């Protein structure tokens, strides 16, 4: 499943996408979410992913991009309470139905990472996303593992079942692979992955633990590896920072 938050007119909205489709909730009162309108169901868009039913979303102005095990969909959210699907399902060439996936918007580039690799779409203009270039083998993504993306300045970090890759995105529509670390000690081939960047620190979680990296220099430097006690070898994982506290949510609980 995937979640994004949207600021509506006098309302705070949460979009929730999963194996059966997309639903909108009013979360103005965070303790009492209420559904807005009818759920949008997809005949063939989501499904698949580590832990069953992988999904990812990204927002670009009045456009919402939704990806799942079967492809990529675009929705018009100019009326945030009533998203409208646009166009047809897009075969990205990067996604399969049993690995996790990730979307990341960087300028006019939409990056899609999945079990087959990384692809780039140009979303500068209204209309369907336009695929740019060929599938990129990052060296980090695996056929059945997790997928996560972060971009800091002109560097993209991609994590998956095989490792952690860095790419140069000084030209956002033309990423160039730089390095891949396959010995992180954190990632497992059939487990999820998650990344979070705070200032010059990158947190990376995978099936084997949580890592802390210094990204202030030109090379990644792992400063610590932490056994959180909540991450499983074959389940999903997510990271969130609230204030000065890092939360890890995974198959065994919350830390």
Secondary structure, DSSP 8 states (H G I E B T S, - for coil): -EEEEEEETTEEEEEEEETTEEEEEE-SSTTS-EEEEEEEE-SSS---STTSS-EEEEEETTEEEEEETTEEEEEE-SSTTS-EEEEEEE--SS--SSS--EEEEETTEEEEEETTEEEEEE-SSSSS-EEEEEEE--SS--SSS-EEEEEETTEEEEEETTEEEEEE-SSTTS-EEEEEES--SS--TTS--EEEEETTEEEEEETTEEEEEE-SSSS-EEEEEE--S---TTS-EEEEEETTEEEEEETTEE-
